[in-house]
């Protein structure tokens, strides 16, 4: 699934942090990530998945699949913003796994 990604700019911070707080209060998460879901028309919502920079593509895709399975999503955007924006409002998102550079057994 394509991410349709957007990189947040500093001007986005106040609005995003307001959304983070709202999501935290109302348990509004897919795959552990907060999201916004304005109506896109009579057919459903425009899902905006909010993820920290450095989040693996696979984690974003899992969250999007969960959203599409449980909501009437007509389009989506995956928005990457600095991890600090999440932690400044007390929202703890797991650190992305560090790739293992050591060879596995038998390699």
Chimera marker file (.cmm) of the C-alpha trace (Angstrom):
<marker_set name="trace">
<marker id="1" x="0.000" y="0.000" z="0.000" r="1" g="1" b="0" radius="0.5"/>
<marker id="2" x="1.301" y="3.415" z="-0.935" r="1" g="1" b="0" radius="0.5"/>
<marker id="3" x="1.894" y="5.757" z="2.024" r="1" g="1" b="0" radius="0.5"/>
<marker id="4" x="1.026" y="9.101" z="0.350" r="1" g="1" b="0" radius="0.5"/>
<marker id="5" x="3.521" y="10.672" z="2.715" r="1" g="1" b="0" radius="0.5"/>
<marker id="6" x="3.864" y="14.247" z="3.880" r="1" g="1" b="0" radius="0.5"/>
<marker id="7" x="6.689" y="15.670" z="5.990" r="1" g="1" b="0" radius="0.5"/>
<marker id="8" x="5.440" y="18.036" z="8.648" r="1" g="1" b="0" radius="0.5"/>
<marker id="9" x="6.804" y="21.583" z="8.767" r="1" g="1" b="0" radius="0.5"/>
<marker id="10" x="7.282" y="23.658" z="11.934" r="1" g="1" b="0" radius="0.5"/>
<marker id="11" x="4.037" y="25.553" z="11.296" r="1" g="1" b="0" radius="0.5"/>
<marker id="12" x="2.146" y="22.244" z="11.673" r="1" g="1" b="0" radius="0.5"/>
<marker id="13" x="3.311" y="21.667" z="15.249" r="1" g="1" b="0" radius="0.5"/>
<marker id="14" x="0.536" y="23.428" z="17.260" r="1" g="1" b="0" radius="0.5"/>
<marker id="15" x="-2.271" y="21.778" z="15.295" r="1" g="1" b="0" radius="0.5"/>
<marker id="16" x="-0.657" y="18.360" z="15.373" r="1" g="1" b="0" radius="0.5"/>
<marker id="17" x="-0.019" y="18.523" z="19.092" r="1" g="1" b="0" radius="0.5"/>
<marker id="18" x="-3.656" y="19.458" z="19.647" r="1" g="1" b="0" radius="0.5"/>
<marker id="19" x="-4.624" y="16.391" z="17.597" r="1" g="1" b="0" radius="0.5"/>
<marker id="20" x="-2.165" y="14.198" z="19.553" r="1" g="1" b="0" radius="0.5"/>
<marker id="21" x="-3.792" y="15.266" z="22.834" r="1" g="1" b="0" radius="0.5"/>
<marker id="22" x="-7.283" y="14.649" z="21.485" r="1" g="1" b="0" radius="0.5"/>
<marker id="23" x="-6.285" y="11.197" z="20.234" r="1" g="1" b="0" radius="0.5"/>
<marker id="24" x="-4.740" y="10.353" z="23.576" r="1" g="1" b="0" radius="0.5"/>
<marker id="25" x="-7.880" y="11.441" z="25.452" r="1" g="1" b="0" radius="0.5"/>
<marker id="26" x="-10.223" y="9.482" z="23.143" r="1" g="1" b="0" radius="0.5"/>
<marker id="27" x="-7.993" y="6.455" z="22.422" r="1" g="1" b="0" radius="0.5"/>
<marker id="28" x="-7.946" y="7.327" z="18.715" r="1" g="1" b="0" radius="0.5"/>
<marker id="29" x="-5.128" y="5.119" z="17.326" r="1" g="1" b="0" radius="0.5"/>
<marker id="30" x="-4.434" y="2.699" z="14.483" r="1" g="1" b="0" radius="0.5"/>
<marker id="31" x="-1.375" y="0.490" z="14.852" r="1" g="1" b="0" radius="0.5"/>
<marker id="32" x="-0.314" y="2.567" z="17.858" r="1" g="1" b="0" radius="0.5"/>
<marker id="33" x="-0.341" y="5.840" z="15.880" r="1" g="1" b="0" radius="0.5"/>
<marker id="34" x="-2.739" y="8.761" z="16.363" r="1" g="1" b="0" radius="0.5"/>
<marker id="35" x="-4.850" y="9.810" z="13.416" r="1" g="1" b="0" radius="0.5"/>
<marker id="36" x="-7.247" y="12.474" z="12.220" r="1" g="1" b="0" radius="0.5"/>
<marker id="37" x="-10.281" y="11.540" z="10.157" r="1" g="1" b="0" radius="0.5"/>
<marker id="38" x="-12.139" y="14.441" z="8.555" r="1" g="1" b="0" radius="0.5"/>
<marker id="39" x="-14.993" y="13.540" z="6.224" r="1" g="1" b="0" radius="0.5"/>
<marker id="40" x="-13.941" y="13.398" z="2.598" r="1" g="1" b="0" radius="0.5"/>
<marker id="41" x="-17.510" y="13.343" z="1.354" r="1" g="1" b="0" radius="0.5"/>
<marker id="42" x="-20.498" y="11.033" z="1.539" r="1" g="1" b="0" radius="0.5"/>
<marker id="43" x="-18.376" y="7.942" z="0.900" r="1" g="1" b="0" radius="0.5"/>
<marker id="44" x="-16.066" y="8.186" z="3.899" r="1" g="1" b="0" radius="0.5"/>
<marker id="45" x="-13.094" y="9.821" z="5.559" r="1" g="1" b="0" radius="0.5"/>
<marker id="46" x="-9.691" y="11.144" z="4.613" r="1" g="1" b="0" radius="0.5"/>
<marker id="47" x="-7.447" y="9.375" z="7.120" r="1" g="1" b="0" radius="0.5"/>
<marker id="48" x="-4.375" y="11.297" z="8.219" r="1" g="1" b="0" radius="0.5"/>
<marker id="49" x="-2.073" y="8.877" z="10.048" r="1" g="1" b="0" radius="0.5"/>
<marker id="50" x="0.402" y="10.769" z="12.256" r="1" g="1" b="0" radius="0.5"/>
<marker id="51" x="3.709" y="8.980" z="12.729" r="1" g="1" b="0" radius="0.5"/>
<marker id="52" x="7.136" y="9.930" z="14.058" r="1" g="1" b="0" radius="0.5"/>
<marker id="53" x="9.998" y="10.345" z="11.622" r="1" g="1" b="0" radius="0.5"/>
<marker id="54" x="11.978" y="7.135" z="11.294" r="1" g="1" b="0" radius="0.5"/>
<marker id="55" x="8.939" y="4.865" z="11.560" r="1" g="1" b="0" radius="0.5"/>
<marker id="56" x="9.376" y="1.794" z="9.345" r="1" g="1" b="0" radius="0.5"/>
<marker id="57" x="7.203" y="1.663" z="6.223" r="1" g="1" b="0" radius="0.5"/>
<marker id="58" x="5.860" y="-1.739" z="7.280" r="1" g="1" b="0" radius="0.5"/>
<marker id="59" x="4.496" y="-0.321" z="10.556" r="1" g="1" b="0" radius="0.5"/>
<marker id="60" x="2.728" y="2.461" z="8.640" r="1" g="1" b="0" radius="0.5"/>
<marker id="61" x="1.262" y="-0.026" z="6.167" r="1" g="1" b="0" radius="0.5"/>
<marker id="62" x="-0.061" y="-2.246" z="8.988" r="1" g="1" b="0" radius="0.5"/>
<marker id="63" x="-1.777" y="0.752" z="10.598" r="1" g="1" b="0" radius="0.5"/>
<marker id="64" x="-3.285" y="1.828" z="7.265" r="1" g="1" b="0" radius="0.5"/>
<marker id="65" x="-4.601" y="-1.680" z="6.578" r="1" g="1" b="0" radius="0.5"/>
<marker id="66" x="-6.233" y="-1.728" z="10.024" r="1" g="1" b="0" radius="0.5"/>
<marker id="67" x="-7.842" y="1.647" z="9.318" r="1" g="1" b="0" radius="0.5"/>
<marker id="68" x="-9.170" y="0.592" z="5.918" r="1" g="1" b="0" radius="0.5"/>
<marker id="69" x="-10.558" y="-2.605" z="7.462" r="1" g="1" b="0" radius="0.5"/>
<marker id="70" x="-12.495" y="-0.813" z="10.207" r="1" g="1" b="0" radius="0.5"/>
<marker id="71" x="-13.438" y="2.592" z="8.712" r="1" g="1" b="0" radius="0.5"/>
<marker id="72" x="-14.850" y="3.914" z="5.452" r="1" g="1" b="0" radius="0.5"/>
<marker id="73" x="-11.532" y="5.361" z="4.254" r="1" g="1" b="0" radius="0.5"/>
<marker id="74" x="-11.620" y="6.889" z="0.770" r="1" g="1" b="0" radius="0.5"/>
<marker id="75" x="-8.074" y="8.284" z="0.861" r="1" g="1" b="0" radius="0.5"/>
<marker id="76" x="-5.204" y="8.628" z="3.277" r="1" g="1" b="0" radius="0.5"/>
<marker id="77" x="-2.054" y="10.580" z="4.057" r="1" g="1" b="0" radius="0.5"/>
<marker id="78" x="0.809" y="9.385" z="6.242" r="1" g="1" b="0" radius="0.5"/>
<marker id="79" x="2.286" y="12.418" z="7.958" r="1" g="1" b="0" radius="0.5"/>
<marker id="80" x="5.784" y="12.172" z="9.386" r="1" g="1" b="0" radius="0.5"/>
<marker id="81" x="6.660" y="14.618" z="12.145" r="1" g="1" b="0" radius="0.5"/>
<marker id="82" x="9.521" y="14.913" z="14.645" r="1" g="1" b="0" radius="0.5"/>
<marker id="83" x="9.375" y="12.400" z="17.511" r="1" g="1" b="0" radius="0.5"/>
<marker id="84" x="9.775" y="15.285" z="19.979" r="1" g="1" b="0" radius="0.5"/>
<marker id="85" x="6.355" y="16.637" z="18.999" r="1" g="1" b="0" radius="0.5"/>
<marker id="86" x="4.820" y="13.413" z="20.322" r="1" g="1" b="0" radius="0.5"/>
<marker id="87" x="6.831" y="13.236" z="23.537" r="1" g="1" b="0" radius="0.5"/>
<marker id="88" x="6.288" y="16.928" z="24.385" r="1" g="1" b="0" radius="0.5"/>
<marker id="89" x="2.587" y="16.186" z="24.919" r="1" g="1" b="0" radius="0.5"/>
<marker id="90" x="3.248" y="12.916" z="26.761" r="1" g="1" b="0" radius="0.5"/>
<marker id="91" x="2.470" y="10.626" z="23.838" r="1" g="1" b="0" radius="0.5"/>
<marker id="92" x="4.965" y="7.774" z="23.842" r="1" g="1" b="0" radius="0.5"/>
<marker id="93" x="5.429" y="6.042" z="20.513" r="1" g="1" b="0" radius="0.5"/>
<marker id="94" x="7.775" y="3.068" z="20.397" r="1" g="1" b="0" radius="0.5"/>
<marker id="95" x="11.214" y="3.708" z="18.950" r="1" g="1" b="0" radius="0.5"/>
<marker id="96" x="11.688" y="2.119" z="15.540" r="1" g="1" b="0" radius="0.5"/>
<marker id="97" x="13.814" y="-1.020" z="15.644" r="1" g="1" b="0" radius="0.5"/>
<marker id="98" x="17.492" y="-0.540" z="14.925" r="1" g="1" b="0" radius="0.5"/>
<marker id="99" x="18.546" y="-2.676" z="11.955" r="1" g="1" b="0" radius="0.5"/>
<marker id="100" x="20.879" y="-5.483" z="12.949" r="1" g="1" b="0" radius="0.5"/>
<marker id="101" x="24.149" y="-5.101" z="11.054" r="1" g="1" b="0" radius="0.5"/>
<marker id="102" x="25.635" y="-8.331" z="12.340" r="1" g="1" b="0" radius="0.5"/>
<marker id="103" x="25.378" y="-11.356" z="10.072" r="1" g="1" b="0" radius="0.5"/>
<marker id="104" x="23.023" y="-14.092" z="11.196" r="1" g="1" b="0" radius="0.5"/>
<marker id="105" x="24.026" y="-17.695" z="11.823" r="1" g="1" b="0" radius="0.5"/>
<marker id="106" x="25.510" y="-19.442" z="8.847" r="1" g="1" b="0" radius="0.5"/>
<marker id="107" x="26.169" y="-16.250" z="6.898" r="1" g="1" b="0" radius="0.5"/>
<link id1="1" id2="2" r="1" g="1" b="0" radius="0.2"/>
<link id1="2" id2="3" r="1" g="1" b="0" radius="0.2"/>
<link id1="3" id2="4" r="1" g="1" b="0" radius="0.2"/>
<link id1="4" id2="5" r="1" g="1" b="0" radius="0.2"/>
<link id1="5" id2="6" r="1" g="1" b="0" radius="0.2"/>
<link id1="6" id2="7" r="1" g="1" b="0" radius="0.2"/>
<link id1="7" id2="8" r="1" g="1" b="0" radius="0.2"/>
<link id1="8" id2="9" r="1" g="1" b="0" radius="0.2"/>
<link id1="9" id2="10" r="1" g="1" b="0" radius="0.2"/>
<link id1="10" id2="11" r="1" g="1" b="0" radius="0.2"/>
<link id1="11" id2="12" r="1" g="1" b="0" radius="0.2"/>
<link id1="12" id2="13" r="1" g="1" b="0" radius="0.2"/>
<link id1="13" id2="14" r="1" g="1" b="0" radius="0.2"/>
<link id1="14" id2="15" r="1" g="1" b="0" radius="0.2"/>
<link id1="15" id2="16" r="1" g="1" b="0" radius="0.2"/>
<link id1="16" id2="17" r="1" g="1" b="0" radius="0.2"/>
<link id1="17" id2="18" r="1" g="1" b="0" radius="0.2"/>
<link id1="18" id2="19" r="1" g="1" b="0" radius="0.2"/>
<link id1="19" id2="20" r="1" g="1" b="0" radius="0.2"/>
<link id1="20" id2="21" r="1" g="1" b="0" radius="0.2"/>
<link id1="21" id2="22" r="1" g="1" b="0" radius="0.2"/>
<link id1="22" id2="23" r="1" g="1" b="0" radius="0.2"/>
<link id1="23" id2="24" r="1" g="1" b="0" radius="0.2"/>
<link id1="24" id2="25" r="1" g="1" b="0" radius="0.2"/>
<link id1="25" id2="26" r="1" g="1" b="0" radius="0.2"/>
<link id1="26" id2="27" r="1" g="1" b="0" radius="0.2"/>
<link id1="27" id2="28" r="1" g="1" b="0" radius="0.2"/>
<link id1="28" id2="29" r="1" g="1" b="0" radius="0.2"/>
<link id1="29" id2="30" r="1" g="1" b="0" radius="0.2"/>
<link id1="30" id2="31" r="1" g="1" b="0" radius="0.2"/>
<link id1="31" id2="32" r="1" g="1" b="0" radius="0.2"/>
<link id1="32" id2="33" r="1" g="1" b="0" radius="0.2"/>
<link id1="33" id2="34" r="1" g="1" b="0" radius="0.2"/>
<link id1="34" id2="35" r="1" g="1" b="0" radius="0.2"/>
<link id1="35" id2="36" r="1" g="1" b="0" radius="0.2"/>
<link id1="36" id2="37" r="1" g="1" b="0" radius="0.2"/>
<link id1="37" id2="38" r="1" g="1" b="0" radius="0.2"/>
<link id1="38" id2="39" r="1" g="1" b="0" radius="0.2"/>
<link id1="39" id2="40" r="1" g="1" b="0" radius="0.2"/>
<link id1="40" id2="41" r="1" g="1" b="0" radius="0.2"/>
<link id1="41" id2="42" r="1" g="1" b="0" radius="0.2"/>
<link id1="42" id2="43" r="1" g="1" b="0" radius="0.2"/>
<link id1="43" id2="44" r="1" g="1" b="0" radius="0.2"/>
<link id1="44" id2="45" r="1" g="1" b="0" radius="0.2"/>
<link id1="45" id2="46" r="1" g="1" b="0" radius="0.2"/>
<link id1="46" id2="47" r="1" g="1" b="0" radius="0.2"/>
<link id1="47" id2="48" r="1" g="1" b="0" radius="0.2"/>
<link id1="48" id2="49" r="1" g="1" b="0" radius="0.2"/>
<link id1="49" id2="50" r="1" g="1" b="0" radius="0.2"/>
<link id1="50" id2="51" r="1" g="1" b="0" radius="0.2"/>
<link id1="51" id2="52" r="1" g="1" b="0" radius="0.2"/>
<link id1="52" id2="53" r="1" g="1" b="0" radius="0.2"/>
<link id1="53" id2="54" r="1" g="1" b="0" radius="0.2"/>
<link id1="54" id2="55" r="1" g="1" b="0" radius="0.2"/>
<link id1="55" id2="56" r="1" g="1" b="0" radius="0.2"/>
<link id1="56" id2="57" r="1" g="1" b="0" radius="0.2"/>
<link id1="57" id2="58" r="1" g="1" b="0" radius="0.2"/>
<link id1="58" id2="59" r="1" g="1" b="0" radius="0.2"/>
<link id1="59" id2="60" r="1" g="1" b="0" radius="0.2"/>
<link id1="60" id2="61" r="1" g="1" b="0" radius="0.2"/>
<link id1="61" id2="62" r="1" g="1" b="0" radius="0.2"/>
<link id1="62" id2="63" r="1" g="1" b="0" radius="0.2"/>
<link id1="63" id2="64" r="1" g="1" b="0" radius="0.2"/>
<link id1="64" id2="65" r="1" g="1" b="0" radius="0.2"/>
<link id1="65" id2="66" r="1" g="1" b="0" radius="0.2"/>
<link id1="66" id2="67" r="1" g="1" b="0" radius="0.2"/>
<link id1="67" id2="68" r="1" g="1" b="0" radius="0.2"/>
<link id1="68" id2="69" r="1" g="1" b="0" radius="0.2"/>
<link id1="69" id2="70" r="1" g="1" b="0" radius="0.2"/>
<link id1="70" id2="71" r="1" g="1" b="0" radius="0.2"/>
<link id1="71" id2="72" r="1" g="1" b="0" radius="0.2"/>
<link id1="72" id2="73" r="1" g="1" b="0" radius="0.2"/>
<link id1="73" id2="74" r="1" g="1" b="0" radius="0.2"/>
<link id1="74" id2="75" r="1" g="1" b="0" radius="0.2"/>
<link id1="75" id2="76" r="1" g="1" b="0" radius="0.2"/>
<link id1="76" id2="77" r="1" g="1" b="0" radius="0.2"/>
<link id1="77" id2="78" r="1" g="1" b="0" radius="0.2"/>
<link id1="78" id2="79" r="1" g="1" b="0" radius="0.2"/>
<link id1="79" id2="80" r="1" g="1" b="0" radius="0.2"/>
<link id1="80" id2="81" r="1" g="1" b="0" radius="0.2"/>
<link id1="81" id2="82" r="1" g="1" b="0" radius="0.2"/>
<link id1="82" id2="83" r="1" g="1" b="0" radius="0.2"/>
<link id1="83" id2="84" r="1" g="1" b="0" radius="0.2"/>
<link id1="84" id2="85" r="1" g="1" b="0" radius="0.2"/>
<link id1="85" id2="86" r="1" g="1" b="0" radius="0.2"/>
<link id1="86" id2="87" r="1" g="1" b="0" radius="0.2"/>
<link id1="87" id2="88" r="1" g="1" b="0" radius="0.2"/>
<link id1="88" id2="89" r="1" g="1" b="0" radius="0.2"/>
<link id1="89" id2="90" r="1" g="1" b="0" radius="0.2"/>
<link id1="90" id2="91" r="1" g="1" b="0" radius="0.2"/>
<link id1="91" id2="92" r="1" g="1" b="0" radius="0.2"/>
<link id1="92" id2="93" r="1" g="1" b="0" radius="0.2"/>
<link id1="93" id2="94" r="1" g="1" b="0" radius="0.2"/>
<link id1="94" id2="95" r="1" g="1" b="0" radius="0.2"/>
<link id1="95" id2="96" r="1" g="1" b="0" radius="0.2"/>
<link id1="96" id2="97" r="1" g="1" b="0" radius="0.2"/>
<link id1="97" id2="98" r="1" g="1" b="0" radius="0.2"/>
<link id1="98" id2="99" r="1" g="1" b="0" radius="0.2"/>
<link id1="99" id2="100" r="1" g="1" b="0" radius="0.2"/>
<link id1="100" id2="101" r="1" g="1" b="0" radius="0.2"/>
<link id1="101" id2="102" r="1" g="1" b="0" radius="0.2"/>
<link id1="102" id2="103" r="1" g="1" b="0" radius="0.2"/>
<link id1="103" id2="104" r="1" g="1" b="0" radius="0.2"/>
<link id1="104" id2="105" r="1" g="1" b="0" radius="0.2"/>
<link id1="105" id2="106" r="1" g="1" b="0" radius="0.2"/>
<link id1="106" id2="107" r="1" g="1" b="0" radius="0.2"/>
</marker_set>
